[in-house]
Amino acid sequence: MEQKRGIFARFLDVIERVGNKLPDPFVLFVGLAFFMILLSWVFSLAGASVQHPGTGEELAIRNLMSGEGLQFILTSMLENFTGFAPLGLVLAMMLGIGLAEKVGLLDYAIRKTILKSPSFLLTYTVVFVGIMGNLASDAAVVLIPPLGALVFYKVGRHPLAGLAAGFAGAGAGFTANLFIAGTDALLAGITTEAVAVIDDSIVVTPIDNWYFNIVSVFVLTVVGGLLTSKFIEPRLGKYKGEAIEEESTEELPRAKMGFFAALIAGLLYWALIFVVIMLPDSPLRGEGGTIIPSPFIDGIVPLILIFFVIIGLAFGIVTGTVRSGKDVADHMTEAIKELAGYIVLVFAIAQFIAYFNWSNLGTWIAVNGAEFLQSVNFTGIPLIIGYIIFTGAMNFLITSGSAKWAIEAPIFVPMFMQLGYDPAFTQVAYRVADSSFNIVTPLFPYLVIILAFMKRYDKNASLGTYISLMLPYSIAFIVAWIILIMVFYYAGLPYGPGVYTFLEDRAQ
């Protein structure tokens, strides 16, 4: 046993050293953009070309080092950045979600859900709130695990089990949610950019994985709850640590009243939307009265933005965190400030993807890659599981979900489209792999924070303690998700409104 632990520890050390040698994501994508320029020159010299799968046109690889390529690089740089689909989606979503977070609404909802949970549902509640907490973005990873540990400690259960359950939900289950979150907008925008290599008429929306995400919330809640109760807690044993000082649970004045005001305002808002949709000749319906497609689906991000603004205002006005229009602007500004690093990264990502598409290298890789996979008969569920494992392994080198998807999407989305798979289905496979293994990579940015929380209850806690505590969740979540994908795949269930496994079934 000691030898196995030693080998595993050395393996983690290697992963950490390799990962630490990788440059910052911004620098990484600048390097990839230059690599695309060099690669296009090499392929162009070799006379490489590919037949476009949609038009049948023969496309030669275009040289980014040519005069035409230099013109493209200079004249498209700003448009690549400002026209990058995920940028506007994410900024818009964060205006609303950020306001709800900054006025204290999301923090209040998270705290009350966990602290008021019945004892027999406590474990499942902690996992559930952790999963739902991704609405608050990275704040959930910092807020929910210590709350879970505190509540477990107060009811006489091992606090590290509560911490692990909360962290598993927030860190490994973050891609699932009952609501549309910023992650959905971010990934959908990158996927849409990648789809354009094959068919620029297809748009992947933030709700294209919604049904799958909803089911995932309940599946992961049950799996995480059972794992905590049946395996993690028995393994930890009875907690024998000394009493600790309880964290303050002080809340805003009139927070309860503000929460109910937000709840009522949110319900009235969606009731109004429902009434408008039900009207004869509703402006939110498509031609022939359809819901899919329709202006309602196309405008879902603005509708969600308005929803979060309304509930944020309702809570803020009642609690006093919003006293004027300036307060609203200030809260939104604070939320956008936290995206500064993402905005900088997008500039580099946008150039890389634009070069990839303009040079026709994306089409060449997609067509030839798909033909190779078909020739070796590596398709269907084995291919999807192989892709999930590959992406999970990538987590040990690149922890940023958006950066990883920006690298993978231009390659795998068009390739899988050539095999007949809907791009939103490929996105599902990516999401489950990226989400599950985040918590076990030594490069995870919040690992140090979680270790600090652990040391409050166990002064001897180390990286080995952390990995041994969280690895079972990663394995259980990925297995549960693969099974869920197989259920959706073979039963022909939709992953979102009008979105199925195969591209031919997509509602246009």
Secondary structure, DSSP 8 states (H G I E B T S, - for coil): -HHHHHHHHHHHHHHHHHHHHS--HHHHHHHHHHHHHHHHHHHHHTT-EEE-TTT--EEE---TTSHHHHHHHHHHHHHHHHT-HHHHHHHHHHHHHHHHHHTTHHHHHHHHHHHT--GGGHHHHHHHHHHHGGGGTTHHHHHHHHHHHHHHHHTTS-HHHHHHHHHIIIIISTT--SS--HHHHHHHHHHHHHHTTT-TT----TTTTHHHHHHHHHHHHHHHHHHIIIIIHHHH-S--------------TTHHHHHHHHHHHHHHHHHHHHHHHHSTT-TTS-GGG-SSSSHHHHTHHHHHHHHHHHHHHHHHHHHTS--SHHHHHHHHHHHHHTTHHHHHHHHHHHHHHHHHHHTTHHHHHHHHHHHHHHHTT--HHHHHHHHHHHHHHHTTT---HHHHHHHHHHHHHHHHHHTTB-HHHHHHHHHHHHHHTGGG-TT-TTHHHHHHHHHHH-TT--HHHHHHHHHHHHHHHHHHHHHHHHHHHHHT--SBTTB-SBGGG---
